[in-house]
């Protein structure tokens, strides 16, 4: 298994899960396109495309930091062209960038609704569409999204219709692409069983105090790495991180916990199946409520 010399276009890779995936792939010697908006430091959000590029190159990869607003077609086209000019093509697209505002209908301003749908559903579609001509030429191309299983029950929509529909929009793309490109390009989604210690938890949901009940972004990095090393015939899967890792032979899940002594906070949209692996201690409450 190796991603050496593969070119991976990752949205939202300046921090958090996107950066963790980038660093894991970089350890193989992959080329990473850091496509994100943060060009200069933000006091509220650690990380820029430039600091991410430094981390990627330190990990053993080659990095191209590109300012990219995935809501803007011209911006995406320019980022894709920059990637091709630098590395000669694109083998993998990781649709990681996401906007979150999990509130009820009356409490969701339309600008927030628009942002979530433009970034999550439309952005995923747009980035993949612009990368498609190069994926079609790649040896073992993959499309990967950080999006949940499609479990169409009221319980997932009722607390936050706008956010759920935007995230499910990403998953609907994966469902469709698995069929549209079967035999040519793999299309899969990965999703965390538990909350992950990122800026979204700290700034939007529960504050940094909740980090002790989270897992580290590395659990999704390892999940993505294993998926991206699969054949392009491995497609149409909606994978929960810990269950997939166990199925691939990973036995130590405690390594991913911020504090292994604490119960883990369940993430949004995690169905009853597959069950949590043996020994995983999940709280009875969830982010959804």
HELIX and SHEET records of a PDB file:
HELIX    1   1 UNK A   16  UNK A   26  1                                  11    
HELIX    2   2 UNK A   49  UNK A   59  1                                  11    
HELIX    3   3 UNK A   73  UNK A   87  1                                  15    
HELIX    4   4 UNK A  110  UNK A  116  1                                   7    
HELIX    5   5 UNK A  117  UNK A  122  3                                   6    
HELIX    6   6 UNK A  123  UNK A  135  1                                  13    
HELIX    7   7 UNK A  154  UNK A  157  1                                   4    
HELIX    8   8 UNK A  161  UNK A  180  1                                  20    
HELIX    9   9 UNK A  199  UNK A  200  1                                   2    
HELIX   10  10 UNK A  201  UNK A  205  3                                   5    
HELIX   11  11 UNK A  208  UNK A  213  5                                   6    
HELIX   12  12 UNK A  218  UNK A  228  1                                  11    
HELIX   13  13 UNK A  241  UNK A  247  1                                   7    
HELIX   14  14 UNK A  254  UNK A  256  5                                   3    
SHEET    1   A 7 UNK A  62  UNK A  67  0                                        
SHEET    2   A 7 UNK A  31  UNK A  36  1                                        
SHEET    3   A 7 UNK A   7  UNK A  11  1                                        
SHEET    4   A 7 UNK A  92  UNK A  95  1                                        
SHEET    5   A 7 UNK A 142  UNK A 146  1                                        
SHEET    6   A 7 UNK A 186  UNK A 191  1                                        
SHEET    7   A 7 UNK A 238  UNK A 240  1                                        
SHEET    1   B 2 UNK A 264  UNK A 266  0                                        
SHEET    2   B 2 UNK A 282  UNK A 286  1                                        
END                                                                             
